[in-house]
Amino acid sequence: MANLTTVQAKLAGTVLTSTAATAGPDKVKPGDGGAPVYVLVDNAGASAVTVTIADPGKTKYQQQNPSIPSVSVPAGGKAVLGPIQSDLKQSDGYVNLTASSTTSVSFYAFRG
């Protein structure tokens, strides 16, 4: 398990902070009322990887969340997840991400 470091995107550019995928779940703080949070998934491996966002169950209004699709990231490819909203957070305040393989997979979280 790793907590992703979220950086603020800026017009002049921002250096993203890499977090290697772990056996998970890896965690990211959602955009709570501020700018939305996105996660860039970089799959430098030789096989496709599926990244899943854990379903927290019910919304703050006690309505069942809609199904959250998994994202397939091709070998050598990248994908952006988001916006990661607060209604996806678990009881600890974080949104859980799990990659089907952790070999050569990195996460980059940014607020934009």
C-alpha positions in Angstrom: 0.0 0.0 0.0 1.3 3.5 -0.9 -0.2 6.9 -0.6 0.1 8.9 -3.8 1.5 12.4 -3.5 -0.8 14.9 -5.3 0.8 17.9 -6.9 -1.0 21.1 -8.3 -0.9 21.4 -12.1 0.3 24.9 -13.1 0.3 26.7 -16.4 4.1 27.0 -16.3 4.3 23.3 -15.8 4.6 20.9 -12.8 6.9 18.0 -12.1 4.8 15.0 -11.3 5.7 12.7 -8.3 6.0 9.0 -9.2 4.6 6.3 -6.9 5.3 2.7 -7.8 2.2 0.5 -7.8 2.1 -1.9 -4.9 0.0 -5.1 -4.1 -2.4 -2.4 -3.0 -4.6 -0.9 -2.5 -2.7 2.3 -3.4 -4.5 5.4 -2.0 -5.1 8.9 -3.3 -6.9 11.8 -1.6 -9.9 12.9 -3.7 -10.6 16.5 -4.7 -12.7 17.6 -1.8 -14.4 20.8 -2.9 -11.2 22.2 -4.6 -9.8 21.4 -8.0 -10.4 17.9 -9.2 -7.8 15.2 -8.7 -6.6 12.9 -11.6 -4.3 9.9 -11.6 -2.0 9.2 -14.6 -1.2 5.5 -14.9 2.1 4.7 -16.6 2.5 1.1 -17.7 6.0 0.6 -18.8 5.6 -3.2 -18.7 5.3 -5.7 -21.6 1.7 -6.7 -20.8 -1.6 -4.8 -20.4 -2.6 -3.8 -16.8 -6.1 -3.3 -15.4 -6.5 -0.6 -12.8 -9.6 -0.7 -10.6 -11.1 2.0 -8.3 -12.7 0.4 -5.3 -16.4 1.0 -4.9 -17.0 2.7 -1.5 -20.7 1.5 -1.4 -23.2 4.2 -0.9 -23.0 8.0 -1.5 -23.4 10.5 1.3 -27.1 10.5 0.4 -27.2 6.7 1.0 -27.7 6.0 -2.7 -25.8 3.1 -4.3 -22.9 4.3 -6.4 -23.0 3.5 -10.1 -20.7 0.7 -11.3 -17.1 2.0 -11.6 -15.5 0.7 -14.7 -11.9 -0.7 -14.6 -9.4 0.8 -17.0 -7.2 -1.3 -19.2 -3.8 0.3 -19.8 -1.9 -1.3 -22.8 1.7 -2.4 -22.6 3.9 0.6 -22.8 0.8 2.9 -22.5 -0.6 5.5 -20.3 -4.1 6.4 -19.1 -5.7 9.1 -17.0 -8.2 8.3 -14.3 -10.5 11.0 -13.0 -11.7 13.2 -11.8 -11.4 11.4 -8.5 -14.2 12.9 -6.5 -14.9 12.7 -2.8 -17.9 10.4 -3.2 -15.4 7.6 -4.1 -13.5 7.8 -0.8 -13.5 5.0 1.7 -14.0 5.4 5.4 -10.3 6.5 5.8 -10.8 9.4 3.5 -8.8 8.0 0.6 -9.8 6.5 -2.8 -8.4 3.0 -3.3 -6.7 2.0 -6.6 -5.5 -1.5 -7.4 -3.4 -2.5 -10.5 -3.7 -6.1 -11.7 0.1 -6.2 -12.0 2.6 -4.0 -10.2 5.6 -4.7 -12.4 6.7 -1.5 -14.1 3.5 0.4 -13.2 3.6 3.9 -11.7 0.9 6.3 -10.6 1.1 10.1 -10.8 -1.5 12.2 -9.0 -2.3 15.8 -9.8 -4.9 18.4 -9.1 -5.9 20.5 -12.0 
